């Protein structure tokens, strides 16, 4: 996120504010389309109730922080992606408990109430997203020539760190992946493909710019799996329920990397 700040200026966010339609379409995609896709998969994929609720916890979560970096790598609108991450993260504080409680009632007949810790979530969003971006933008504003020299190195470093974090997370969760990948893999793969395709169709039908479509597809396709795991472990006290978030984290990153490569290839082969 600090690296993304080095690539942005205040005018990028002003441009997003001047085009509210893209922000609205992304919000509809993340808050409505993604949960509906999750409900469809959880209902028709034959998952047991615990896994079905775990899948709904995942789709109730906002977009992941890494969506900004992957949007940038795919040559989409990074400012739009960061704005969507912030907005959907705040909106999820209201929608996430509602979706989880509805899923518990529908799939398990439970009346448990999930209450999210409001202040820790706001603090987490600020520390992980807003503050690093602001620091990067401030450095670019104060030392533009230095940032211009550092940006190519920072790009490679940020991408490498992202891949290392993904690999380390998968290694740490390898037991869960090995146990649940055969049963949850097809369902989560279908979910990711369904979300990516539906988000692209939604953004296309809204006649958004190509860079906006990339940001919205990436934002919808990458869920905050860490939050999903936290909700299952700490709020619902069900470690088994976190398995869909762990498995989806693997497949969504693989799908996102493929999407980035396709978008970069398409951009490089596009006529001048």
N, C-alpha and C positions, 0 to 999 in steps of 0.2 A: 504493500500500500504506500510505503514511503517512496518507492521507485515510481509508482503511478503519479504521485504528487509532483515528481520532477518533470513529468511529461505534460502537466496541465497548467493552465492559467485561469484566472477568474472569469475571463470571457467565455471559456468552455461551459461553465455552469450557468452563466447568463443566457447562453444560447439554448441550453436545455430548458430553462425557465420560460423562454420565449416560444418554445414548442411544447406546450403542455400535453398535446395529443399523444406524443410518444411516451411520456411518463404515465399517462392514464392507461394506455394500452398495456404497458409493462405491468402496471399495478393490477389490472384485470387478469392478465395472464398468470401472475404469481399468486394472487389471492383467490381466484375463482377457477381458472383452467387447471392449474396443478392439483388442487384438492379433488376436483371432479375426476381427473384422470386417475388419481390414486384410488378413489372410491370404486371406479369401474374395474380396475385391476384387482383390488382387494376382494371385490364381490365375485368376479367371474373367473379368477385364477385358481380357485379352490384352496385358498390359504386357510389354515386353522385360525380360530378367533384371535389368539394372542399375536400371531404374525400379521393378521389383517389390521389389528389396532396399531401395531408397531409401524406398519406401512403408512397408516393415516397420520401417525405422529410425525413421520418424516415429511409428508407432503404438506403438513400444516406449518412446517418451519419456513422461515424466509430464505431468500437466496444466500448462498455462501459468499464469504469475503473474497474467495479466490476468483469469483466471476469477473471482477474488475480486471485482474491480471490477464485472464484468458480472453476477455473481450479485447483488451489492448493487443494481445498477440494475434488475435483474429482480425485485427484492423477495424474494429468496430468503434462505437462512440463510448469511450471510457467514462466520460463525465456522466453520461446517461446511466451507465451501469452502476457507478458508485452512488448516484442519486437514488436509483431504484433499490439498491441494497439498504440504504439508510431508511427510505420510506417504508419498504416492506417489513424491515426489522421492527420498526415502531408499530406498524399496523398489526403485526403478528401478535403483539402483546394482548390484543383484544380477540383476534380471530383464532389463535392457537388453542386457548382453553375451550372455546366453543366447539371447534372441530374435534378435539380429543374427547370431550365429554359426549358428543354425538356419536363418535366411533365406539366408545366404551358401551354406550347404551345399545347401539345397533348390533354390534358383533358379539358382545358379551353379556348384555342385559345388566350392566353395572351402573351404579349411580355415584361412582367416585367423582370427585371434583378436583381437577388439576388447576392449581393456582401458581402462576408464574411469579418469580421474584422480580418485581418491576425495576427497582434501582440497580441491581447487579446487571440486568440485561442492558439498560441504558448506558451504564458505565462501560460494559464490554464493547458495545457498538462504538462508543466514542474512542476508546483506547485502541481498538483493532482497526477501525476504519477512518474515522474523521480526523483524529490527531495526526497519524502518520501522513495522511494526504496533505493536511494543512502545513506540516513541517516541510514536506517536499516542495510544495508550492512556494512557501516562504523562501526557501533556499534558492529556488529558480529565480524568484523576483529580485533577491538581493545580489546573487552572483550568477547571472545568465551565462557568461562565458565559461565559467568553471563547470556549470551543470551541463553545458553543451559538450564539453570534453568528457565528462563522467558518464553521460547518459548511455553510450553503447556498452560500457563495462557494467553499469548498474543493471541494464536489461538482461545481460547474460547471467549476472549474479542472482537477480530476482527469479529468473526462470529456473536456474539450477537449484536454488533453495526450495522453490515450490515442488520440484520433482523429488528432492530429497525428503521433504516433509511428507509427501504422499507415500513414498516408499517406506519410510519409517513407521508411519501410521499403519500401513497394511501389514508390516512385519509384526508390529505390536499386537494387532488383532488377527493374526494368522489362524489361531485356533477357532475363532468364531467364523472366519471366512471358510475354512476347511470344512467345518461342520454344516454350515447353512448354504453355501454356494450352490450345491446341487439342487436344493429345493427352492431357494429364494432367487437364484440367479435368473431363471427364465422370466419370473414375474417382474423383477426389478429392471431387467433389460428391456422388457416390453414397456414398462412404465417410462423409462428414460426415452426410448424411441418415440413413444406416444406424445410425451411432453414436448420434445424437440420439434417434432413434425407439426403439432397443433400450435405451438408458439410461433413457428415460422409462418404458418398459414394465417394466424391471427394478425401478425404484424404486416404481412403482405396484403391482406384484405383491407387493412387500415391505411394502405398506401404510404407506408413510412419509408424513409430513406434506407438504403442498404446498410449503412453503418448502424442505424437505429434497430434494424431487424436483427443484426448480429448481437447487439447488446441485450435485446429482449429474449432471444433464444438462449443465450448463455445464462442470463439471470434466472430464467425459468428452469433450465436443465440442471443447474447446480444448486442443490439444497444445502442448508446449514446442517449437515449430518451430525456435527459435534453437539449442536443444540438438541437434536433428536435423541442422541445417546444420553445426554444429561437428563432430559425429561423422563425417559424410560427408567433410568437408574435411580435418580434422586427423587423425582416427584411421584412416579408411579410404582417405584420399588419393584420393577420387573426386568431383571437383566436379559431374559429371553426376548423380551419385547424390543430390545435395542438391535437385534440382529438385522432387520431390514435396513436400518440406517447404516450399519457397518458395510453390508453387502452393496448397497446403493452407492456408498462413497467410492468403492472401487470402480463400479461400472460407470458412474456418472463422470468420473475423471477420465476414464478411457474414452468414453463417448465425446467428452469435451475436447480432448486432444485431437481426435479424428476430425471433429468439427473445425477446430482451429486450422489444421493442415489443409482441409478442403477449402476454407475461406481464403487462406493465404495463396493457395494454388490458383484459385479462381481469380483473385486480384492480380496475380502476377501474369496471368494469361489473358486478362481482359484487354481489349483494344484500346489504344491511347485516344 
